[in-house]
Amino acid sequence: MTDHQWEEWTTFHGDLFRWNDADMKMLDIWRETIVAHGMTLDELTAASRHIAEHDAKKFRTEHLQAIIHHVAARRLAKHRAECEQRDRDAGD
């Protein structure tokens, strides 16, 4: 993830949840974990939207775990769909 992408996502997430400067500093602490998981800007944005739409009352300190969980679940669903498609294609 580039610095520009990181800035884009942190601004999006912070604006979405109306975080203050102290809250925004927490995002920088998360960066190493997010990069280690290889998360993309699209995945992070989708995870932020998911939290806002489905669990907006989640504490700020719980957002990182929710983001990790959401991204992992979406990746697993995509992988399963690809495997099922391969199986169908192999059966043709």
DOLUMMI-17237 format. One line per field, with one value per atom (N, C-alpha, C, O): residue number from 1; atom name; x, y, z. Coordinates in steps of 0.02 Angstrom, whole numbers. Atoms other than C-alpha are relative to their C-alpha. Example, Ala and Ser with C-alpha at 12.3 -4.5 7.8 and 13.67 -1.06 7.14 Angstrom:
! DOLUMMI-17237
num	1 | 1 | 1 | 1 | 2 | 2 | 2 | 2;
atomo	N | CA | C | O | N | CA | C | O;
u	45 | 615 | 45 | 97 | -42 | 684 | -39 | -14;
v	-59 | -225 | 60 | 59 | -59 | -53 | 55 | 110;
w	0 | 390 | 0 | 33 | -3 | 357 | 37 | 45;
***
This chain:
! DOLUMMI-17237
num	1 | 1 | 1 | 1 | 2 | 2 | 2 | 2 | 3 | 3 | 3 | 3 | 4 | 4 | 4 | 4 | 5 | 5 | 5 | 5 | 6 | 6 | 6 | 6 | 7 | 7 | 7 | 7 | 8 | 8 | 8 | 8 | 9 | 9 | 9 | 9 | 10 | 10 | 10 | 10 | 11 | 11 | 11 | 11 | 12 | 12 | 12 | 12 | 13 | 13 | 13 | 13 | 14 | 14 | 14 | 14 | 15 | 15 | 15 | 15 | 16 | 16 | 16 | 16 | 17 | 17 | 17 | 17 | 18 | 18 | 18 | 18 | 19 | 19 | 19 | 19 | 20 | 20 | 20 | 20 | 21 | 21 | 21 | 21 | 22 | 22 | 22 | 22 | 23 | 23 | 23 | 23 | 24 | 24 | 24 | 24 | 25 | 25 | 25 | 25 | 26 | 26 | 26 | 26 | 27 | 27 | 27 | 27 | 28 | 28 | 28 | 28 | 29 | 29 | 29 | 29 | 30 | 30 | 30 | 30 | 31 | 31 | 31 | 31 | 32 | 32 | 32 | 32 | 33 | 33 | 33 | 33 | 34 | 34 | 34 | 34 | 35 | 35 | 35 | 35 | 36 | 36 | 36 | 36 | 37 | 37 | 37 | 37 | 38 | 38 | 38 | 38 | 39 | 39 | 39 | 39 | 40 | 40 | 40 | 40 | 41 | 41 | 41 | 41 | 42 | 42 | 42 | 42 | 43 | 43 | 43 | 43 | 44 | 44 | 44 | 44 | 45 | 45 | 45 | 45 | 46 | 46 | 46 | 46 | 47 | 47 | 47 | 47 | 48 | 48 | 48 | 48 | 49 | 49 | 49 | 49 | 50 | 50 | 50 | 50 | 51 | 51 | 51 | 51 | 52 | 52 | 52 | 52 | 53 | 53 | 53 | 53 | 54 | 54 | 54 | 54 | 55 | 55 | 55 | 55 | 56 | 56 | 56 | 56 | 57 | 57 | 57 | 57 | 58 | 58 | 58 | 58 | 59 | 59 | 59 | 59 | 60 | 60 | 60 | 60 | 61 | 61 | 61 | 61 | 62 | 62 | 62 | 62 | 63 | 63 | 63 | 63 | 64 | 64 | 64 | 64 | 65 | 65 | 65 | 65 | 66 | 66 | 66 | 66 | 67 | 67 | 67 | 67 | 68 | 68 | 68 | 68 | 69 | 69 | 69 | 69 | 70 | 70 | 70 | 70 | 71 | 71 | 71 | 71 | 72 | 72 | 72 | 72 | 73 | 73 | 73 | 73 | 74 | 74 | 74 | 74 | 75 | 75 | 75 | 75 | 76 | 76 | 76 | 76 | 77 | 77 | 77 | 77 | 78 | 78 | 78 | 78 | 79 | 79 | 79 | 79 | 80 | 80 | 80 | 80 | 81 | 81 | 81 | 81 | 82 | 82 | 82 | 82 | 83 | 83 | 83 | 83 | 84 | 84 | 84 | 84 | 85 | 85 | 85 | 85 | 86 | 86 | 86 | 86 | 87 | 87 | 87 | 87 | 88 | 88 | 88 | 88 | 89 | 89 | 89 | 89 | 90 | 90 | 90 | 90 | 91 | 91 | 91 | 91 | 92 | 92 | 92 | 92;
atomo	N | CA | C | O | N | CA | C | O | N | CA | C | O | N | CA | C | O | N | CA | C | O | N | CA | C | O | N | CA | C | O | N | CA | C | O | N | CA | C | O | N | CA | C | O | N | CA | C | O | N | CA | C | O | N | CA | C | O | N | CA | C | O | N | CA | C | O | N | CA | C | O | N | CA | C | O | N | CA | C | O | N | CA | C | O | N | CA | C | O | N | CA | C | O | N | CA | C | O | N | CA | C | O | N | CA | C | O | N | CA | C | O | N | CA | C | O | N | CA | C | O | N | CA | C | O | N | CA | C | O | N | CA | C | O | N | CA | C | O | N | CA | C | O | N | CA | C | O | N | CA | C | O | N | CA | C | O | N | CA | C | O | N | CA | C | O | N | CA | C | O | N | CA | C | O | N | CA | C | O | N | CA | C | O | N | CA | C | O | N | CA | C | O | N | CA | C | O | N | CA | C | O | N | CA | C | O | N | CA | C | O | N | CA | C | O | N | CA | C | O | N | CA | C | O | N | CA | C | O | N | CA | C | O | N | CA | C | O | N | CA | C | O | N | CA | C | O | N | CA | C | O | N | CA | C | O | N | CA | C | O | N | CA | C | O | N | CA | C | O | N | CA | C | O | N | CA | C | O | N | CA | C | O | N | CA | C | O | N | CA | C | O | N | CA | C | O | N | CA | C | O | N | CA | C | O | N | CA | C | O | N | CA | C | O | N | CA | C | O | N | CA | C | O | N | CA | C | O | N | CA | C | O | N | CA | C | O | N | CA | C | O | N | CA | C | O | N | CA | C | O | N | CA | C | O | N | CA | C | O | N | CA | C | O | N | CA | C | O | N | CA | C | O | N | CA | C | O | N | CA | C | O | N | CA | C | O | N | CA | C | O | N | CA | C | O | N | CA | C | O | N | CA | C | O | N | CA | C | O | N | CA | C | O;
u	42 | 0 | 45 | 91 | -40 | 70 | -20 | -73 | 17 | 76 | -63 | -104 | 59 | -53 | -63 | -114 | 58 | -172 | -16 | -74 | 10 | -146 | -35 | -83 | 29 | -186 | -73 | -116 | 68 | -340 | -47 | -102 | 44 | -408 | -8 | -64 | 7 | -368 | -46 | -85 | 45 | -454 | -72 | -117 | 67 | -604 | -28 | -84 | 23 | -617 | -13 | -64 | 8 | -591 | -60 | -97 | 58 | -720 | -65 | -115 | 60 | -844 | -25 | -85 | 18 | -840 | 9 | 0 | -8 | -805 | 51 | 39 | -53 | -645 | 38 | 46 | -40 | -542 | 74 | 91 | -71 | -353 | 30 | 71 | -26 | -318 | -21 | 19 | 23 | -424 | 39 | 56 | -36 | -335 | 71 | 97 | -67 | -166 | -1 | 48 | 7 | -231 | 7 | 34 | -5 | -242 | 72 | 88 | -70 | -56 | 30 | 75 | -22 | -28 | -21 | 14 | 27 | -133 | 36 | 31 | -26 | -36 | 42 | 34 | -43 | 94 | -41 | -25 | 43 | -42 | -37 | -42 | 37 | -143 | 45 | 26 | -48 | 10 | 20 | 26 | -19 | 60 | -54 | -38 | 55 | -112 | -8 | -50 | 3 | -84 | -65 | -86 | 65 | -246 | 8 | 56 | 0 | -286 | -46 | -85 | 43 | -368 | -74 | -116 | 70 | -527 | -26 | -83 | 21 | -532 | -12 | -61 | 8 | -507 | -62 | -98 | 58 | -638 | -65 | -112 | 59 | -764 | -10 | -67 | 5 | -726 | -26 | -68 | 24 | -751 | -74 | -112 | 72 | -917 | -42 | -97 | 37 | -970 | -10 | -65 | 7 | -935 | -52 | -95 | 47 | -1030 | -72 | -118 | 68 | -1180 | -28 | -89 | 24 | -1189 | 19 | -10 | -23 | -1099 | 28 | 82 | -24 | -1083 | 13 | 50 | -9 | -1092 | 63 | 78 | -62 | -931 | 48 | 55 | -49 | -799 | 57 | 74 | -55 | -657 | 56 | 86 | -54 | -533 | -16 | 28 | 20 | -631 | 0 | -11 | 3 | -622 | 53 | 38 | -52 | -456 | -19 | -12 | 20 | -518 | -58 | -59 | 57 | -680 | 24 | -2 | -28 | -580 | 34 | 22 | -35 | -469 | -50 | -43 | 51 | -620 | -38 | -49 | 38 | -716 | 41 | 17 | -43 | -570 | 12 | 8 | -11 | -533 | -62 | -57 | 62 | -716 | -13 | -35 | 10 | -726 | 49 | 31 | -50 | -565 | -19 | -12 | 21 | -628 | -59 | -60 | 58 | -794 | 21 | -5 | -24 | -703 | 37 | 28 | -37 | -587 | -47 | -38 | 49 | -733 | -36 | -46 | 35 | -825 | 45 | 22 | -47 | -669 | 9 | 12 | -7 | -648 | -62 | -57 | 62 | -830 | -5 | -27 | 1 | -815 | 49 | 32 | -48 | -659 | -28 | -20 | 31 | -752 | -53 | -57 | 51 | -897 | 32 | 10 | -34 | -779 | 33 | 33 | -32 | -687 | -51 | -34 | 53 | -852 | -30 | -66 | 28 | -895 | 32 | 14;
v	-58 | 0 | 62 | 68 | -61 | 167 | 50 | 43 | -52 | 317 | 38 | 56 | -35 | 401 | -40 | -13 | 43 | 253 | -2 | 1 | 0 | 248 | 64 | 63 | -65 | 433 | 3 | 29 | 0 | 410 | -40 | -18 | 41 | 269 | 30 | 33 | -28 | 349 | 61 | 71 | -58 | 509 | -23 | 3 | 27 | 409 | -28 | -11 | 32 | 306 | 52 | 50 | -52 | 456 | 44 | 61 | -41 | 560 | -39 | -12 | 42 | 416 | -5 | -3 | 9 | 396 | 63 | 62 | -65 | 579 | -4 | 20 | 7 | 538 | 64 | 103 | -59 | 673 | -17 | -72 | 9 | 695 | -57 | -95 | 55 | 576 | -67 | -115 | 62 | 442 | -16 | -74 | 9 | 469 | -27 | -64 | 25 | 436 | -75 | -109 | 72 | 263 | -37 | -93 | 32 | 223 | -12 | -63 | 9 | 249 | -59 | -93 | 58 | 119 | -64 | -115 | 59 | -3 | -15 | -71 | 7 | 23 | -63 | -98 | 58 | -113 | -64 | -108 | 59 | -242 | -4 | -58 | -2 | -189 | -18 | -56 | 16 | -196 | -73 | -106 | 71 | -366 | -47 | -101 | 40 | -431 | 12 | -20 | -13 | -362 | 30 | 19 | -29 | -265 | 56 | 94 | -50 | -157 | 58 | 53 | -57 | 13 | -19 | 1 | 21 | -66 | -42 | -34 | 42 | -195 | 41 | 31 | -43 | -65 | 44 | 52 | -43 | 50 | -40 | -17 | 43 | -93 | -19 | -20 | 18 | -144 | 59 | 51 | -60 | 34 | 11 | 24 | -8 | 46 | -53 | -38 | 55 | -123 | 17 | 8 | -18 | -65 | 56 | 52 | -56 | 97 | -22 | 2 | 22 | 6 | -52 | -54 | 58 | -146 | 0 | -38 | 2 | -108 | 68 | 71 | -68 | 80 | 15 | 61 | -13 | 71 | -33 | -26 | 32 | -29 | 53 | 107 | -46 | 53 | 9 | -36 | -16 | 137 | -52 | -72 | 48 | 16 | -68 | -111 | 64 | -128 | 0 | -51 | -5 | -65 | -42 | -74 | 38 | -147 | -74 | -104 | 71 | -320 | -10 | -60 | 5 | -289 | 4 | -31 | -7 | -235 | -65 | -91 | 63 | -390 | -55 | -92 | 52 | -503 | 9 | -40 | -12 | -421 | -17 | -50 | 13 | -429 | -75 | -102 | 73 | -611 | -37 | -83 | 32 | -659 | 11 | -35 | -14 | -574 | -39 | -64 | 38 | -656 | -74 | -106 | 71 | -827 | -11 | -61 | 8 | -802 | 3 | -35 | -5 | -750 | -64 | -89 | 61 | -900 | -59 | -99 | 55 | -1020 | 5 | -46 | -9 | -946 | -19 | -49 | 17 | -964 | -76 | -103 | 73 | -1146 | -34 | -82 | 28 | -1184 | 9 | -35 | -13 | -1104 | -47 | -73 | 46 | -1207 | -70 | -105 | 66 | -1364 | -6 | -58 | 1 | -1320 | -2 | -39 | -2 | -1280 | -67 | -89 | 65 | -1445 | -54 | -104 | 49 | -1538 | 5 | -39 | -10 | -1469 | -44 | -41;
w	0 | 0 | 0 | 40 | 5 | -50 | 55 | 85 | -49 | 66 | -21 | 21 | 24 | -44 | 13 | 35 | -13 | -30 | 75 | 94 | -72 | 158 | 22 | 60 | -17 | 172 | -24 | 12 | 26 | 63 | 45 | 61 | -43 | 171 | 69 | 95 | -68 | 339 | 0 | 47 | 5 | 283 | -8 | 25 | 10 | 222 | 65 | 85 | -61 | 381 | 55 | 89 | -50 | 494 | -12 | 35 | 17 | 403 | 10 | 34 | -5 | 398 | 72 | 85 | -70 | 586 | 42 | 103 | -34 | 628 | 57 | 112 | -50 | 719 | 9 | -38 | -14 | 803 | -11 | -31 | 14 | 791 | 41 | 15 | -41 | 936 | -28 | -29 | 30 | 854 | -64 | -77 | 63 | 689 | 12 | -29 | -17 | 773 | 10 | -3 | -10 | 816 | -66 | -68 | 65 | 631 | -20 | -50 | 17 | 611 | 38 | 13 | -38 | 747 | -34 | -31 | 35 | 645 | -65 | -90 | 68 | 484 | -9 | -59 | 7 | 515 | -5 | -46 | 2 | 547 | -66 | -96 | 63 | 396 | -59 | -103 | 53 | 283 | 3 | -49 | -8 | 355 | -28 | -52 | 28 | 302 | -75 | -107 | 72 | 127 | -23 | -80 | 17 | 129 | -52 | -51 | 53 | -20 | 20 | 66 | -11 | -25 | -8 | 32 | 11 | -96 | 58 | 80 | -56 | 43 | 63 | 98 | -60 | 179 | -5 | 44 | 10 | 106 | 9 | 41 | -8 | 94 | 73 | 97 | -71 | 273 | 41 | 85 | -35 | 335 | -12 | 35 | 16 | 245 | 35 | 60 | -33 | 316 | 74 | 101 | -71 | 494 | 7 | 51 | -4 | 463 | -11 | 22 | 17 | 389 | 47 | 58 | -38 | 502 | 74 | 113 | -69 | 665 | 21 | 51 | -11 | 683 | 74 | 90 | -72 | 873 | 28 | 87 | -21 | 880 | 27 | -1 | -28 | 990 | -50 | -87 | 45 | 896 | 6 | -44 | -11 | 974 | -29 | -34 | 29 | 898 | -76 | -108 | 73 | 719 | -34 | -85 | 34 | 677 | -4 | -58 | 2 | 725 | -48 | -84 | 47 | 629 | -72 | -115 | 68 | 476 | -20 | -75 | 15 | 484 | -14 | -62 | 8 | 504 | -66 | -102 | 62 | 361 | -62 | -108 | 58 | 240 | -7 | -62 | 3 | 285 | -25 | -65 | 20 | 264 | -75 | -110 | 72 | 93 | -43 | -96 | 37 | 36 | -3 | -55 | -2 | 91 | -47 | -83 | 44 | 2 | -74 | -114 | 69 | -157 | -20 | -75 | 14 | -146 | -10 | -56 | 7 | -121 | -67 | -102 | 63 | -270 | -59 | -107 | 54 | -379 | -4 | -59 | -1 | -325 | -28 | -66 | 26 | -360 | -75 | -111 | 72 | -531 | -36 | -89 | 30 | -569 | -4 | -54 | -1 | -517 | -54 | -88 | 52 | -631 | -69 | -113 | 64 | -774 | -16 | -73 | 9 | -749 | -17 | -50 | 12 | -756 | -70 | -92 | 68 | -928 | -51 | -110;
***
